[in-house]
């Protein structure tokens, strides 16, 4: 039995973030039924500011719906809703000829926003297993489309399996802190644009779970696309943090082709050919170090770096220097920092803020003269000066004979780094920056940012 007045059966849900279009607006459609004894009436809806109750815009004041008298069903669309919020959707049954002309009640929808949605994909550092405490609580305007397919205020753990309708992302491992609440809050604070998060990551997942070698969707991508459809069908970007499970000699060489296929797949299936994707470079791993794993770990970091330079609208966040809560997972404090790094990349490249979100990176590495005993390293994206007490442990030089020992390191007043070798480099020479599973960071710029891990040829 229906309540008197208007009942909404289809439409937005409490806490929902509607993805704005290129003009910065969105539309919403509601449908439902009514109950009244009146014969002359209208079903109406409007959108108001939740804080004040004021109508959002003149064209969003009371609007009449389309009625089907045979089925007592109605349908109504509100268009050109401006980005922002939070909003409240109100409905009523207007009865102009009744003895009591006051409108009858109708259902409401609360805490609505028009902003941007982001898909969260990858493995455990994306799903969130960080431990420890950090100041990273919920905030109105940062909402979550959860695994139970309901919208709610975003809070940790985002990958909560309570009442899940997507059991594919259950690992059985306790979920904790992730970077994405900090990511969303930083964007919201800077832009005022509400953010909706859609978690789809799975701990331990390798990239073939997301895309096959033929370029087809893996089971985790199919789940991601389904979650996206249920949340509204369009997103602003993808937050991708993955790679640890592909960091072995058999798989690392195939990562570049697979990631390219993943990017192409996501953009095709979502119908957004320029969809931004922000990726996290591999962090540290505290397991015992052996030469093979160190080489593999560094090779995948370098692949991720090169892919971000190669693929348009793909951006790389450095995560190596964060504190861990176990041998491989970022702790809560590190996750806040990493989330803000992702956010700064989004603010620069998606929202157009004039930030320098990219970390210092080797631009060139060249021999100073024909003796091949001194290498001059020039970097881009540096803020101010380098740490004056740098020990140079970030750097290793490899030539045809193996690792070439360093005698000393100097940083000149212009910021160029000079590496002095113990002997002349022989043959093909490469410079490794922050090599291995758990390299030591000693060189930072004035913004306290380390170098981007890389392997580059020495010219």
N, C-alpha and C positions, 0 to 999 in steps of 0.2 A: 504494500500500500504506500502510495506516495505521500510525502508531507505536503501540506497546503503550500501553494505558490509554485516556485520553479525548482526543479531538481536537475542538476548537471550529471549526465552519465558519461559523457566523452569530452575530453579537452585537457588543458594543462593541469598539473598536479601541484599541490603545495610545495614550495621550495624550488620549483623548476626554473632553470635558466634557459631562455629561448635564444638560439643562435641568431645574432643580428646578421643582416645581409650587407652588401657592399655600401649601401647608403646609411648603414647604422641603425636600421629599423627592423622590426619583426612583425609578424601577424600571428594571431591565435584564433582558433575556431572552437566553439563549444556546441554541444548538442545535448538534448535531454527531453524532458517531459514536464507537464504542468498538471496542477489540480486546482480547480476553481469551479464555482457554480455560476460565475458570470458568463454572459454570452458575448459581451463586447470587452475586449482586453488586448493587451500587447505584452509580449515577452521582451524584456530589455536587459542590456548589460552595459556596464561602464568599467573604466579602469581608473583607480585613484592612487595617489601617493600613500604608501602605508604609514609614513610618519605623520602626515597631516590630514589625510582624508580628502585633500584637494584633488580635483580631476586632473589627470596627467596632461591632457590637451583637449581643446574644444571638440575635435573630431572623435575623441574617445569618451565623451559624455554619453548619456543614455542613448543607445542605438537599438532599433527594433530588429527582432529576429524574424526569420521566415517560419511560418506556422504550417503544419500539416494537420488540419482539423480531424481528418479521418483516423489518424493514429495518435493524436495528442502529442506529437513530437515537434520540436523546434530545432533550428540551426541558426547560428549567428557568428559572424567573423568581425573581429576588430583588427584593423590594418594600420600600418605605419606607426607602430608603437616605438617610441624613441628608446635608444639604449639607456640603461640606467635601472633604477628601482631602489628599493624594493616596492613592488606594486601589489595592490589588492584588486582582484576581479570580483565585482558585485553583480548580482542579477536580481530582478524583481518582476512581478506581474502587475502591470499598470491597468487600472480598472476605472476609466474616466466617468462612467455613468452609474457607478455604484453609490448607494447611500453614504457609505464610508469610502471616500475617494482616495484614501491613503493606499499606496501600493502594497501588495502582498509581498511577503518575504521571498527570498531566493537564495540558493546556495552561493557560497563564496569560495574563492581560491586565494590563498595567502602566500606572502613572501616570494612573489614572482619577480624575476629579473630578465632584462634583455642585455645580453652580453656575448661572451665567447666560451665555447666548449673545447676541452682538450681531452684527447684519448691518451691513456697511460698504458704503455706496452713495454714488454721486455721480461726480465727475470727477477730474481729476489730483491736486488737493490731498487727495482722499480715497484714491485709489489709492496715492499716495506717490511724489513725485519730488523730495523735498527733498535737498539736498546739504549737506555739512559734517559735522562730528563733534559728537556729543552723548553724554552718559552715559545710555544707554538700551538696556541689554542685556537678554537673555532672563531669565525668572524662572519657576521651577517654579510651577504653578498658573495660568499665563497661557498658553493653548494656542491653536492655529490649526487650523481646518479649511481646508486649502489647496486650490488649484485642481486638484491631482491627486486630490482626494477622499480624502486621508489626513489623519489627525490627527497633529500634531507640536507640539513646543515652539515657541511663537511667537517669531520673530526677523525683523529687517528683511532684505530687503524682503518685506512681507506678500503683495504682489501678484506673487509669483514664478510665472512661467509654465513652470518646469521640469516636464516630463511632464504638462502641463495637460490636463484633460478639458473645459475651458471656454475654448476659444480666442477666444470673443467678447470677452473682456476684455484681449486682447493688443493693445498699441498699437505695439510695436516700439521704443518709447522706453525708455531705461534707467530702471529703477525704483530708488528710493532709500529715503529715510526718510519715514515717515508718523506721524500723531499717535496711533495706536491702541494701540501697545504701552504708551506712557505712560498712556493712558486706562485700560487694563485693570489695569496695575500699581497705579495709585493706588486704584482700587476694591478690589482684592484686599488691599492693605496696610491699608485702613481697615475692611474688613468680614470678611476671611478667606474670602470666597466666591470660589471659582475662576471664572475668566472664559475663555470661548471666543470667538474672533473668526472671522468668516466674511467674507472679502473678496470683493466683487462689483463694485467701482467700475471705471469706464473713463475714462481721460483724454480730454478734449475732448467728452464726451457732453453733449448738450443734454437738457432735461427731456422732450421728446417721445420720446426713446429709452427713457424709463422709464414714461411714461403717454401714451396718445393723447388727442386732444381729445374723444373720445367716452368717455373714462374706462377704456379697456381697457389691459391690460398691454402695454408696449413690449417689444422683444426683450431689453433689459437687465433688466427686471423679471422676465420669464419665467426668465432665467438665475438671477437672485437667488432666486426661489422654488424653483427646482430645487436650488440649492446648500443652501438651508435644509432642504429635504426630506431631502437626502442626509446632512445633519449631525444630523438628529434630528427636525425638523419644527416645533419651537417655539423662540422667541427671547424675550429680555427687552426688546429695543429695537432701533431702527435708528439708526445714526450716519450722518447725511446732510450731505455737504459738496459743494455744487454751485451753479452759477448763472452762472459766467463766460461760458459758451457761449450763454446766453440774454440777455446784457447788450448788446442792440442795440435800436434804436428800433422794429424790426418785431416783436420778441418780448417785450420787457420788460412790456408791458401785459397780456400773457396769462399771465404767470408765476403770479400768485395763483391763478387758476382751475385751472391745471395742477397746482400744488402741492397744492391742496385735493383734487384728484382722485387724486393720487399717495398721499396719506395715506389716503383712503378705500379705495383699491385695496389697499394693503398690509394694512390692518386687516381687510378682508373676506377676502382670499385666505389670510391666516395665521390667520383665525378668532380674532383678538384685538382686539375693538372698542376697547379702551383702550390699545393698544400705544404706548408712549412713543417719540417721535422727537426726537432732538437734532440741531439744524441749526447750521451755521456761517455767520455773516453774511459777505458778500463781503469779502475782504481788499484789500490795496493792489495797484495795477497801475502799473508804472513806464514804460509806453509814453508817447509824447508826448501831452500833454493837449490836448484841444480841447473847446469848450463843449458840444457835443452828447454826446460820450462821458462827460463829467463828470456831466451831468444824468442820463444813462441809468444810469451806475454807482450814483449816489446813489439813484435811483428804485428800483432793485432792492434795495439795502440796506434802504430804508424798507419795501418790500413784505415782505421777510423779517422785519423787526421786527414789523410789524403782524400777520402770520400767526401769529407765536409768541404774541401776545396774544389772537388770535381763536380759535385751534384748541386744544382741551383736550389736555393731555399732549404738546404741542409746545413745545420749549424752545430758546432762542437763545444761541449762544456768539459772543462778539465775537472777531474774528481780525485786525482792521485793523492793529494795532500790532506785529505780528510782523515779524521780519527776513526778507528774501527771499533766495533763492539764485539767482534770475534775475529776469526782469521781472514774474513773476506767481506763482511757486511758493514756498511757505513753506520756509525752510531748516530744518535738523535741530533747532537750538535752539528756533526758533519752534514747530516741531511738538510738541516736548515740552510747551511751555507751553500750546498749544492743546489737546492731548490731556488735560492736567490740568484745563483749563476745562470741557471736555465732561464729565470725570469728576465735577467738583464739582456740575455740574447734575444728573447722575445720582444722586450721593450725597444731594443735597437732595430731589429730587422722586421718585426711585424707591426709595431706601433709607431715607429719612426722617431723615437727619441734619440738625440745625438749623444749616445753613450759610447764608451769604449768597452764593450762587454767581452771582447776576445782577450785571452791571456797572452803575455809575451810569447813570441815564437821566433825560431830561427828563420831569418830571411835568406842569408847567405853564409856559407862557410868556405873560406878560401885560404890557400897557402900564401903566406906573406911574401915569399921569395922562392927562388929555385932550389934552395936547400931542403925544402919541404919539412922543416923542423918547427915552424911556427904557423899556427892556424888562426886567422882572424874571423871571429863569429860576430855577425851583425844581426840584430833582432828588430822585429817590428812589434807594435802594440805595447811598448814599454811605457809605464807611467813613472816619470821622474828618474831617479837614480837607482842603481843596483845596491843591494845590501853590501856594505863595505867589508864585512867579515867573511865573504864567500870562500869556502874551502875548495870549490871546484869539483866536489864529488858527484855533481850532476853529469859530468862529461866523461866519456870514454871514446877513444879513437881506435878504429880497427883498420888495419891494412892487410896486405897479402900474407904477412907473417903472423897475424893474430892481433891481440890488443897491444897498442903502442903506449908504453908508460908515459905519463905526464911529469915533467920536472916542476912546473909551476903554472899558475894562472894569474893573469893581470886583467883588471878592468880599467880602461882609459877614461878620461873625463867626459868623452862623448858617449860612453856606454858600450863601446865595442869591447868584446872579450877576446883576449889573446891566450891561446893554449900553446905552451912550450913543450915539445916532445923530447924524450930522452935520446932519440935517434931519428934520422930521416925516415919519413914514411915511405913504404915500399908499395908501388903499384896502386891498385884501386883502393881508395881510402874513404871511409865513412865515419861520420860523427854521430855518436849516440848521445841523446840527452835523456836523462832519467831512465836508464836502461834497467830492465829486470822487473821482477815481481814487486819488490819493495825498496825502491831506490830512496836515498836520503836527499831531502830538499834542504839546501843551504843558501841558494841564490833567490832573492825575491826583489821585486821592484817596490817603489814607494807606496803602492796600493796593496802590498803584501801578497802579490801574486807570483807564483812560481812560473818557470818556463813550461810551455806545452811539450810533453814528451814526444820525441820524434827520432827518426833516423834519416840523415840527409847525406848526400855525397859531398865530399870536399873537392872543390874545383882547383 
